[in-house]
Amino acid sequence: MTWNQALPLLVLASSLVPGLIIFALPERRRIMRTTLNLVGASVKLLLIGFMLWGVTRDEQYEFRHAVLPGLELVLHADALAMLFVTLSAALWFLTTVYAVGYLEGSPNRSRFFGFFSLCVTATVGVAMAGNLFTFFFFYELLTLSTYPLVVHRGTEKSLRAGNVYLAYTLAGGAVLLTGVVWLYGLLGRVEFVPGGSVSQLAPEYANQLRVIFLLLIAGVGVKAALVPLHGWLPQAMVAPAPVSALLHAVAVVKAGAFGIVRVVYEVYGVEFTQSLDLLTPLAIMASITIIWGSLRALWQDDLKRRLAYSTISQVSYIVLGVALYGPIGTVGGLAHLVHQGIMKITLFFCAGNYAETLGVHNVSEMNGVGRRMPATTLAFSIGALGMIGVPLTAGYVSKHHLAEGAYAAGAEWAIWVLTASSLLNAAYFLPILYRAWFMRTPETWPHEHVERRGRLETNALLLGPPLVSGAMIVIAAVFADSSWSPLAWAKLIAAREYLRWEN
């Protein structure tokens, strides 16, 4: 086995091996558990950094293993995979630091961090999957590894939410499997390649391919929380804040959106998908989800539920970008895959800080919280303004390209969807910021768990990650034109999917 073949396996092992060791650790081995978590996350970042450097120079990193005749497990590090892998690894590191602080003194930490590491392993496997079979394998592993995280607290409410989550995702997995088996029956093998592999089938298969497309999109659309497949997501907010951050920014929801990207661009091919008249229905479905999620967010007093409905809306920006037939929309959607991740993880980190420090869970309890926790609230404000699409934030960059892509594709109606969504984003985020910064601080908080520690408003391990991710929101916008930005990487991918486009 060469180094280039081994590297994708090492990226998986950097979280899998520490996770398996952590399962066996007694609860009292806090330092060992934390060390394994941070070393694994750091090694993963280093390995991915090396792969990024190689992919820009057209190095090939691929591992293949024959499971059955004609059925291979394939890990392949192409440009699209590296976009998602890098996001996952970077935000996993931040979430690991945050989770160590958040779960300090809590029971069952070895179980939590063991499944936490398996979850990230599955997410990276989804990203690097080189064919549809491998994607399905890691996609279902992601379902099984995140369920224990959702029900971690073991309360009746969390168990009920976990059962709903499992029912939705396993049903989605069954639908996805039906599409995968059907397509393998027609093609024999389904590799992920730019331009897709389905178009080689004869025209008489067109109707079958339309049905298979719907099965595949429905299967991954459950995790992407497309309406009406979104019901599990708001209920899953009973999970601890690090889990919520992981679900919304890195793992489950983003894996679903990434699956839609793979199906459209590298299973069917965007041009063939357009020829089957499937892109417009997908764009309409995404638009309905964008508006519906924003409207539901308006009426949520529970802060995490408001953020959950915001996720339902914002992730469908990615799907809309995919469904707009043109490279500029693709750039906007792929850039938003990263930008939404760093914005949403910031917001959930901050929501966790309010709950863990002051016992604040509801928007109605946030009066004056900016005076008590100014650094956390500054990070929350940056994340919220990014979601609205204010200039000098990552959200503005991706929304601007999505609007340009809609115009270039002759889908001006999508610009109105984006505008309406941004106005609704403002309607449910700006009142929070007004409460936090301008309303009078109450005499007592609902339950102040963590008192001020000198100049620190809360535990340093809780404060650092949202400040770093908040800074990333601004950096991604200010340096959007640099060669290493998420936007530049999205342009590289679009140039490979639309081979006649000069970016």
ZAMARDREN-128961 format. One record per residue (C-alpha): residue number from 0; x, y, z. Coordinates in Angstrom, 2 decimals. Each point is the difference from the previous one (the first is absolute). Example, Ala and Ser with C-alpha at 12.3 -4.5 7.8 and 13.67 -1.06 7.14 Angstrom:
<atoms>
ATOM     k         X         Y         Z
ATOM     0     12.30     -4.50      7.80
ATOM     1      1.37      3.44     -0.66
</atoms>
This chain:
<atoms>
ATOM     k         X         Y         Z
ATOM     0      0.00      0.00      0.00
ATOM     1      1.42      3.38     -1.00
ATOM     2     -0.10      3.15      2.11
ATOM     3     -2.66      1.53     -2.26
ATOM     4     -2.18     -3.07      0.50
ATOM     5      0.53     -0.09      3.76
ATOM     6     -0.65      3.68      0.69
ATOM     7     -3.84     -0.13     -0.25
ATOM     8      0.04     -2.94      2.44
ATOM     9      2.24      1.92      2.39
ATOM    10     -2.41      2.94     -0.08
ATOM    11     -2.79     -2.37      1.08
ATOM    12      2.21     -1.69      2.61
ATOM    13      0.94      3.32      1.62
ATOM    14     -3.48      0.18      1.53
ATOM    15     -1.00     -3.69     -0.04
ATOM    16      2.96     -1.30      2.06
ATOM    17     -0.23      2.65      2.76
ATOM    18     -3.75     -0.58      0.15
ATOM    19      0.36     -3.74      0.51
ATOM    20      2.60      0.54      2.73
ATOM    21     -2.18      2.61      1.71
ATOM    22     -2.89     -2.48      0.27
ATOM    23      2.18     -2.16      2.27
ATOM    24      1.21      2.84      2.24
ATOM    25     -1.42      0.31      3.54
ATOM    26     -1.80      3.29      0.68
ATOM    27      2.76      1.18      2.33
ATOM    28      2.60      0.01     -2.82
ATOM    29     -0.89      3.54     -0.99
ATOM    30      3.50      1.08     -1.10
ATOM    31      0.54     -3.10     -2.13
ATOM    32     -3.41      0.41     -1.64
ATOM    33      0.58      3.68     -0.76
ATOM    34      3.49     -0.72     -1.34
ATOM    35     -1.27     -2.71     -2.34
ATOM    36     -2.76      2.30     -1.28
ATOM    37      2.28      2.95     -0.68
ATOM    38      2.88     -2.05     -1.44
ATOM    39     -2.40     -1.80     -2.35
ATOM    40     -1.58      3.27     -1.13
ATOM    41      3.43      1.60     -0.51
ATOM    42      1.38     -2.96     -1.97
ATOM    43     -3.08      0.02     -2.21
ATOM    44      0.53      3.69     -0.77
ATOM    45      3.66     -0.60     -0.89
ATOM    46     -0.80     -2.93     -2.29
ATOM    47     -2.77      1.93     -1.73
ATOM    48      2.28      3.00     -0.42
ATOM    49      2.48     -2.24     -1.79
ATOM    50     -2.75     -1.41     -2.21
ATOM    51     -1.25      3.49     -0.85
ATOM    52      3.48      0.96     -1.11
ATOM    53      0.18     -3.10     -2.16
ATOM    54     -3.46      0.33     -1.57
ATOM    55      0.81      3.53     -1.17
ATOM    56      2.94     -1.59     -1.84
ATOM    57     -2.16     -2.76     -1.52
ATOM    58      1.30     -2.73      2.31
ATOM    59     -2.32     -3.02      0.18
ATOM    60     -0.91     -1.36      3.44
ATOM    61     -2.13     -3.11     -0.29
ATOM    62     -0.55     -3.25      1.88
ATOM    63     -1.95     -2.93     -1.47
ATOM    64     -1.07     -3.25      1.60
ATOM    65     -2.16     -2.65     -1.68
ATOM    66     -2.84     -0.98      2.35
ATOM    67     -1.75     -2.28     -2.50
ATOM    68      0.52     -0.59     -3.71
ATOM    69     -0.93      3.29     -1.68
ATOM    70     -0.48      1.77      3.36
ATOM    71      2.84      2.14      1.33
ATOM    72      0.57      2.18      3.02
ATOM    73      1.64      3.12     -1.48
ATOM    74      1.47      3.00      1.81
ATOM    75      0.99      2.78     -2.36
ATOM    76      1.24      3.51      0.82
ATOM    77     -1.24      2.20     -2.83
ATOM    78     -0.57      3.76      0.23
ATOM    79     -3.64     -0.35      1.09
ATOM    80      0.92     -2.53      2.68
ATOM    81      2.73      2.27      1.34
ATOM    82     -2.42      2.92      0.36
ATOM    83     -2.19     -2.04      2.37
ATOM    84      2.87     -1.88      1.68
ATOM    85      1.82      3.22      0.87
ATOM    86     -3.16      1.56      1.43
ATOM    87     -0.66     -3.14      2.06
ATOM    88      3.53     -0.23      1.38
ATOM    89      0.32      3.69      0.87
ATOM    90     -3.37      0.20      1.72
ATOM    91      0.52     -3.36      1.71
ATOM    92      3.11      1.41      1.66
ATOM    93     -1.93      3.03      1.27
ATOM    94     -2.94     -2.14      1.12
ATOM    95      2.33     -2.38      1.84
ATOM    96      1.49      2.87      1.99
ATOM    97     -3.49      1.32      0.70
ATOM    98     -1.37     -3.42      1.00
ATOM    99      2.85     -0.58      2.48
ATOM   100     -1.01      3.20      1.79
ATOM   101     -3.74     -0.54     -0.37
ATOM   102     -0.01     -3.55      1.40
ATOM   103      2.41      0.70      2.87
ATOM   104     -1.31     -1.95      2.98
ATOM   105     -2.77     -1.70     -2.01
ATOM   106     -0.55     -3.78      0.08
ATOM   107      0.63     -2.41     -2.91
ATOM   108      2.67      2.13     -1.65
ATOM   109      1.90     -3.00     -1.38
ATOM   110     -3.15     -1.23     -1.71
ATOM   111     -0.72      3.49     -1.34
ATOM   112      3.46      0.63     -1.43
ATOM   113      0.22     -3.53     -1.40
ATOM   114     -3.14      0.47     -2.07
ATOM   115      1.06      3.59     -0.71
ATOM   116      3.16     -1.34     -1.69
ATOM   117     -1.97     -2.66     -1.91
ATOM   118     -2.35      2.72     -1.23
ATOM   119      2.89      2.02     -1.42
ATOM   120      1.52     -3.15     -1.55
ATOM   121     -3.29     -0.69     -1.77
ATOM   122     -0.27      3.62     -1.17
ATOM   123      3.49     -0.09     -1.48
ATOM   124     -0.86     -3.31     -1.64
ATOM   125     -3.09      1.57     -1.58
ATOM   126      2.17      2.83     -1.30
ATOM   127      2.70     -2.25     -1.50
ATOM   128     -2.33     -2.67     -1.38
ATOM   129      1.04     -0.75     -3.57
ATOM   130     -3.13     -1.83     -1.02
ATOM   131     -3.65     -0.30      0.97
ATOM   132      0.46     -3.23      1.99
ATOM   133      2.71      1.53      2.21
ATOM   134     -2.11      3.10      0.47
ATOM   135     -2.95     -2.09      1.15
ATOM   136      2.16     -2.00      2.43
ATOM   137      1.36      3.04      1.80
ATOM   138     -3.32      1.84     -0.27
ATOM   139     -1.71     -2.75      2.03
ATOM   140      2.95     -0.22      2.40
ATOM   141     -0.57      3.70      0.63
ATOM   142     -3.62     -0.72      0.97
ATOM   143      1.01     -2.69      2.48
ATOM   144      2.85      2.00      1.56
ATOM   145     -2.02      3.19      0.51
ATOM   146     -3.02     -1.66      1.63
ATOM   147      1.84     -0.58      3.34
ATOM   148      1.06      3.65     -0.04
ATOM   149     -3.57      1.22     -0.47
ATOM   150     -1.24     -2.14      2.94
ATOM   151      3.13      0.59      2.11
ATOM   152     -1.83      1.59      2.93
ATOM   153     -2.29     -3.02      0.32
ATOM   154     -3.10      2.04      0.88
ATOM   155     -3.45     -0.94     -1.24
ATOM   156      0.03      3.02     -2.31
ATOM   157      3.39     -0.84     -1.49
ATOM   158     -0.93     -3.66     -0.49
ATOM   159     -3.20      1.02     -1.77
ATOM   160      1.95      2.40     -2.23
ATOM   161      2.53     -2.74     -0.72
ATOM   162     -2.72     -2.41     -1.06
ATOM   163     -1.45      2.60     -2.37
ATOM   164      3.48      0.66     -1.39
ATOM   165      0.62     -3.70     -0.51
ATOM   166     -3.39     -0.56     -1.64
ATOM   167      0.56      2.81     -2.51
ATOM   168      3.62     -0.83     -0.83
ATOM   169     -0.43     -3.77     -0.25
ATOM   170     -3.04      0.46     -2.24
ATOM   171      2.06      2.41     -2.11
ATOM   172      2.80     -2.57     -0.10
ATOM   173     -2.40     -2.67     -1.25
ATOM   174     -1.19      2.30     -2.80
ATOM   175      3.60      0.86     -0.86
ATOM   176      0.96     -3.69     -0.07
ATOM   177     -2.85     -0.70     -2.42
ATOM   178      1.34      2.62     -2.39
ATOM   179      3.59     -1.20      0.40
ATOM   180     -0.87     -3.65     -0.72
ATOM   181     -2.16      0.95     -2.97
ATOM   182      2.71      2.18     -1.50
ATOM   183      2.69     -2.65      0.55
ATOM   184     -2.30     -2.46     -1.75
ATOM   185     -0.02      2.26     -3.07
ATOM   186      3.64      1.10      0.00
ATOM   187      1.91     -2.73      1.83
ATOM   188      2.11      2.62      1.81
ATOM   189     -0.63      3.64      0.89
ATOM   190      3.18      2.01      0.41
ATOM   191      0.02      3.68      0.94
ATOM   192      1.47      1.78     -3.02
ATOM   193     -0.35      3.58     -1.30
ATOM   194     -2.82      0.05     -2.52
ATOM   195     -1.59     -3.12      1.49
ATOM   196     -0.12     -3.60     -1.16
ATOM   197     -3.76     -0.47     -0.57
ATOM   198     -0.15      1.77     -3.36
ATOM   199      1.60     -3.00     -1.71
ATOM   200     -3.30     -1.91      0.32
ATOM   201     -2.26     -0.19     -3.03
ATOM   202     -2.89      2.53     -0.32
ATOM   203     -2.63     -2.68      0.73
ATOM   204      1.16     -0.02      3.64
ATOM   205     -0.94      3.68      0.49
ATOM   206     -3.18     -0.64      1.99
ATOM   207      1.71     -2.53      2.25
ATOM   208      2.80      2.49      0.59
ATOM   209     -2.49      2.68      1.02
ATOM   210     -1.51     -2.32      2.61
ATOM   211      3.45     -1.02      1.26
ATOM   212      0.98      3.67      0.28
ATOM   213     -3.06      0.68      2.16
ATOM   214      0.88     -2.98      2.21
ATOM   215      3.59      1.16      0.44
ATOM   216     -0.99      3.61      0.73
ATOM   217     -2.71     -1.09      2.44
ATOM   218      2.48     -2.31      1.75
ATOM   219      2.62      2.69      0.57
ATOM   220     -2.66      2.73      0.29
ATOM   221     -1.03     -1.36      3.41
ATOM   222      3.36      0.90      1.50
ATOM   223      0.08      3.25     -2.02
ATOM   224     -3.35      0.81      1.70
ATOM   225     -1.84      0.84     -3.22
ATOM   226     -3.69      0.74      0.60
ATOM   227     -1.97     -2.22      0.68
ATOM   228      2.82     -2.30      1.18
ATOM   229      1.23      2.38      2.72
ATOM   230     -2.10     -0.99      3.04
ATOM   231      2.84     -1.69      1.90
ATOM   232      2.33      3.01      0.12
ATOM   233     -1.76      2.38      2.46
ATOM   234     -0.62     -2.89      2.39
ATOM   235      3.67     -1.00     -0.05
ATOM   236      0.83      3.31      1.69
ATOM   237     -0.37     -1.69      3.40
ATOM   238      3.55     -1.31     -0.56
ATOM   239      2.95      1.77      1.69
ATOM   240      1.24      3.15     -1.74
ATOM   241      3.16     -1.63     -1.46
ATOM   242     -2.24     -2.61     -1.64
ATOM   243     -2.34      2.64     -1.38
ATOM   244      2.99      1.86     -1.40
ATOM   245      1.30     -3.18     -1.60
ATOM   246     -3.39     -0.99     -1.46
ATOM   247     -0.62      3.40     -1.60
ATOM   248      3.43      1.15     -1.10
ATOM   249      2.04     -3.10     -0.77
ATOM   250     -1.67     -3.37      0.10
ATOM   251     -3.58     -1.08     -0.63
ATOM   252     -1.69      2.94     -1.71
ATOM   253      3.08      0.89     -1.99
ATOM   254      0.52     -3.63     -1.05
ATOM   255     -3.51      0.03     -1.47
ATOM   256      0.67      3.18     -1.96
ATOM   257      3.35     -1.38     -1.13
ATOM   258     -1.79     -3.14     -1.21
ATOM   259     -2.26      2.10     -2.19
ATOM   260      3.08      1.70     -1.46
ATOM   261      1.56     -3.39     -0.80
ATOM   262     -3.19     -1.38     -1.59
ATOM   263     -0.59      3.02     -2.24
ATOM   264      3.57      0.68     -1.06
ATOM   265      1.83     -3.32      0.15
ATOM   266     -2.61     -2.75     -0.33
ATOM   267     -2.38      1.53     -2.53
ATOM   268      2.05      2.98     -1.15
ATOM   269     -1.56      3.44      0.07
ATOM   270     -0.57      0.18     -3.77
ATOM   271     -1.67     -3.42     -0.11
ATOM   272     -2.10      0.88      3.06
ATOM   273     -1.15      3.12     -1.80
ATOM   274     -0.86     -2.04     -3.11
ATOM   275     -2.29     -2.18      2.16
ATOM   276     -1.80      3.17      1.26
ATOM   277      0.92     -0.77      3.60
ATOM   278      1.85      3.15      1.05
ATOM   279     -3.01      2.33      0.09
ATOM   280     -2.06     -2.24      2.34
ATOM   281      3.05     -0.26      2.26
ATOM   282      0.39      3.79      0.01
ATOM   283     -3.69      0.44      0.86
ATOM   284      0.29     -2.52      2.84
ATOM   285      3.05      1.84      1.35
ATOM   286     -1.79      3.35     -0.26
ATOM   287     -3.03     -1.27      1.91
ATOM   288      2.35     -1.29      2.71
ATOM   289      1.85      3.35      0.15
ATOM   290     -3.19      1.99      0.59
ATOM   291     -1.70     -2.58      2.25
ATOM   292      3.00     -0.33      2.30
ATOM   293      0.31      3.77      0.32
ATOM   294     -3.70      0.43      0.77
ATOM   295      0.07     -2.70      2.68
ATOM   296      3.10      1.53      1.57
ATOM   297     -1.91      3.25      0.57
ATOM   298     -2.30     -1.59      2.58
ATOM   299      2.52     -1.95      2.07
ATOM   300      0.84      1.31      3.47
ATOM   301      2.39     -2.85      0.75
ATOM   302      3.33      1.25     -1.38
ATOM   303      1.26     -3.36     -1.24
ATOM   304     -3.31     -0.76     -1.75
ATOM   305      0.17      3.40     -1.72
ATOM   306      3.49     -0.87     -1.16
ATOM   307     -1.21     -3.45     -1.11
ATOM   308     -2.67      1.45     -2.28
ATOM   309      2.59      2.47     -1.25
ATOM   310      2.18     -2.98     -0.96
ATOM   311     -2.89     -1.58     -1.92
ATOM   312     -0.19      3.21     -2.01
ATOM   313      3.70      0.72     -0.41
ATOM   314      1.12     -3.49     -1.06
ATOM   315     -2.46      0.16     -2.89
ATOM   316      1.99      2.95     -1.36
ATOM   317      2.56     -2.66     -0.90
ATOM   318     -2.65     -2.10     -1.76
ATOM   319     -1.30      3.07     -1.84
ATOM   320      3.50      0.80     -1.24
ATOM   321      0.36     -3.58     -1.24
ATOM   322     -3.36      0.18     -1.80
ATOM   323      0.71      3.31     -1.77
ATOM   324      1.31     -1.11     -3.37
ATOM   325      3.24      1.93     -0.24
ATOM   326      3.48      0.21      1.53
ATOM   327     -0.57      3.22      1.98
ATOM   328     -2.88     -1.53      1.95
ATOM   329      2.19     -3.04      0.62
ATOM   330      2.72      2.24      1.42
ATOM   331     -2.50      1.68      2.31
ATOM   332     -1.45     -3.31      1.20
ATOM   333      3.37     -1.65      0.63
ATOM   334      1.39      3.09      1.72
ATOM   335     -3.09      0.04      2.22
ATOM   336      0.68     -3.61      0.96
ATOM   337      3.07      1.33      1.82
ATOM   338     -1.31      3.41      0.97
ATOM   339     -3.22     -1.33      1.52
ATOM   340      2.09     -2.47      1.99
ATOM   341      2.19      2.60      1.69
ATOM   342     -2.93      2.36      0.59
ATOM   343     -2.29     -2.65      1.44
ATOM   344      2.61     -1.55      2.25
ATOM   345      0.72      3.45      1.41
ATOM   346     -3.67      0.52      0.82
ATOM   347     -0.36     -3.39      1.69
ATOM   348      3.20      0.49      1.99
ATOM   349     -1.41      3.28      1.26
ATOM   350     -3.40     -1.52      0.77
ATOM   351      1.81     -2.67      2.02
ATOM   352      1.95      2.68      1.85
ATOM   353     -3.16      1.84      1.00
ATOM   354     -1.60     -3.23      1.23
ATOM   355      3.07     -1.38      1.76
ATOM   356      1.04      3.29      1.61
ATOM   357     -3.28      1.75      0.86
ATOM   358     -2.69     -2.62     -0.54
ATOM   359     -1.39      2.10     -2.88
ATOM   360     -1.82     -2.19     -2.53
ATOM   361     -2.67      2.31     -1.42
ATOM   362      0.14      3.17     -2.07
ATOM   363     -2.30      1.67      2.55
ATOM   364      2.67     -0.55      2.69
ATOM   365      2.80      1.75     -1.93
ATOM   366     -0.64      3.58      1.13
ATOM   367      3.37      1.66      0.64
ATOM   368      1.97     -3.20     -0.44
ATOM   369      2.51      1.94     -2.11
ATOM   370      1.08      1.97      3.08
ATOM   371      0.57     -3.15      2.04
ATOM   372      1.59     -1.99     -2.85
ATOM   373      1.30      2.55     -2.53
ATOM   374      2.51     -2.25     -1.80
ATOM   375     -2.50     -2.82     -0.50
ATOM   376     -2.65      2.47     -1.15
ATOM   377      2.46      1.65     -2.42
ATOM   378      0.64     -3.41     -1.58
ATOM   379     -3.76     -0.69     -0.09
ATOM   380     -0.59      3.39     -1.64
ATOM   381      2.56     -0.70     -2.73
ATOM   382     -1.60     -3.39     -0.67
ATOM   383     -3.49      1.49     -0.11
ATOM   384      1.03      2.83     -2.32
ATOM   385      1.70     -2.55     -2.23
ATOM   386     -3.23     -2.01     -0.22
ATOM   387     -1.86      3.16     -1.01
ATOM   388      2.64      0.66     -2.67
ATOM   389      1.50      3.26      1.25
ATOM   390      3.13      1.11     -1.94
ATOM   391      3.40     -0.99      1.41
ATOM   392     -1.40     -3.33      1.15
ATOM   393      0.26     -3.44     -1.62
ATOM   394     -3.77     -0.13     -0.48
ATOM   395      0.07      3.07     -2.24
ATOM   396      2.60     -1.61     -2.30
ATOM   397     -1.98     -3.17     -0.63
ATOM   398     -3.39      1.75     -0.25
ATOM   399      1.45      2.49     -2.49
ATOM   400      1.23     -2.83     -2.23
ATOM   401     -3.29     -1.87      0.34
ATOM   402     -1.90      3.08     -1.15
ATOM   403      2.40      0.50     -2.91
ATOM   404     -0.35     -3.69     -0.87
ATOM   405     -3.80      0.28      0.00
ATOM   406      0.17      2.97     -2.35
ATOM   407      2.49     -1.72     -2.32
ATOM   408     -2.19     -3.12     -0.10
ATOM   409     -3.09      2.02     -0.90
ATOM   410     -1.63     -0.91      3.33
ATOM   411     -0.71      3.52      1.24
ATOM   412     -2.74     -1.38      2.26
ATOM   413      2.75     -1.58      2.14
ATOM   414      1.35      3.50      0.72
ATOM   415     -3.34      0.84      1.59
ATOM   416      0.22     -3.16      2.09
ATOM   417      3.46      1.00      1.20
ATOM   418     -1.16      3.55      0.74
ATOM   419     -3.05     -1.18      1.93
ATOM   420      2.12     -2.44      1.96
ATOM   421      2.53      2.70      0.94
ATOM   422     -2.82      2.25      1.22
ATOM   423     -1.39     -2.86      2.07
ATOM   424      3.51     -0.72      1.33
ATOM   425      0.16      3.60      1.14
ATOM   426     -3.46     -0.28      1.57
ATOM   427      0.99     -2.91      2.25
ATOM   428      3.62      0.96      0.74
ATOM   429     -0.08      3.78      0.49
ATOM   430     -2.48     -0.12      2.92
ATOM   431      2.42     -2.36      1.77
ATOM   432      2.87      2.44     -0.50
ATOM   433     -2.15      2.89      1.21
ATOM   434     -0.92     -1.91      3.15
ATOM   435      3.56     -1.07      0.64
ATOM   436      1.65      3.40     -0.44
ATOM   437     -2.60      2.66      0.78
ATOM   438     -2.51     -1.33      2.50
ATOM   439      0.51      0.23      3.75
ATOM   440      1.85     -2.82      1.72
ATOM   441     -2.18     -1.93      2.48
ATOM   442      0.86     -0.11      3.69
ATOM   443      0.50     -3.79     -0.19
ATOM   444      0.48     -2.49     -2.80
ATOM   445     -2.07     -3.19     -0.32
ATOM   446      2.83     -2.09      1.44
ATOM   447      3.55      1.36      0.08
ATOM   448      2.21     -3.10     -0.14
ATOM   449      3.33      1.71     -0.71
ATOM   450      1.02      3.24      1.70
ATOM   451      2.46      2.45     -1.54
ATOM   452      3.58     -1.23      0.10
ATOM   453      2.00      3.19      0.20
ATOM   454     -0.39      1.62     -3.41
ATOM   455     -1.54     -3.13     -1.49
ATOM   456     -3.79     -0.11     -0.20
ATOM   457     -0.03     -3.82     -0.03
ATOM   458      2.26     -3.03     -0.26
ATOM   459      2.85      0.76     -2.42
ATOM   460     -0.61     -3.27     -1.86
ATOM   461     -3.56      1.16     -0.70
ATOM   462      1.01      3.53     -0.96
ATOM   463      2.90     -0.70     -2.36
ATOM   464     -1.75     -2.05     -2.74
ATOM   465     -2.80      2.49     -0.80
ATOM   466      2.49      2.87     -0.09
ATOM   467      2.17     -1.93     -2.47
ATOM   468     -2.92     -1.07     -2.20
ATOM   469     -1.47      3.52      0.21
ATOM   470      3.29      1.39     -1.30
ATOM   471     -0.09     -2.59     -2.81
ATOM   472     -3.36      1.43     -1.15
ATOM   473      1.62      3.38     -0.61
ATOM   474      3.26     -1.41     -1.39
ATOM   475     -1.90     -2.10     -2.56
ATOM   476     -1.59      3.21     -1.31
ATOM   477      2.94      2.39      0.19
ATOM   478      2.31     -2.49     -1.74
ATOM   479     -2.63     -1.50     -2.31
ATOM   480      2.10      0.80     -3.08
ATOM   481      3.12     -1.71      1.33
ATOM   482      1.17     -3.25     -1.54
ATOM   483     -0.59     -1.99      3.22
ATOM   484     -3.53      1.16      0.83
ATOM   485     -3.08     -2.28     -0.07
ATOM   486     -1.28      2.13     -2.89
ATOM   487      3.15     -0.69     -2.05
ATOM   488     -0.28     -3.72      0.68
ATOM   489     -3.68      0.07     -1.02
ATOM   490      1.03      1.65     -3.29
ATOM   491      2.54     -2.77     -0.57
ATOM   492     -2.71     -2.65      0.46
ATOM   493     -2.46      1.84     -2.25
ATOM   494      2.63      0.24     -2.73
ATOM   495      0.30     -3.80      0.06
ATOM   496     -3.76     -0.60     -0.01
ATOM   497     -0.67      2.57     -2.76
ATOM   498      2.97     -0.79     -2.18
ATOM   499     -0.64      2.87     -2.41
ATOM   500     -0.02      2.64      2.74
ATOM   501      2.96      2.30      0.46
ATOM   502     -0.03      1.22      3.60
</atoms>
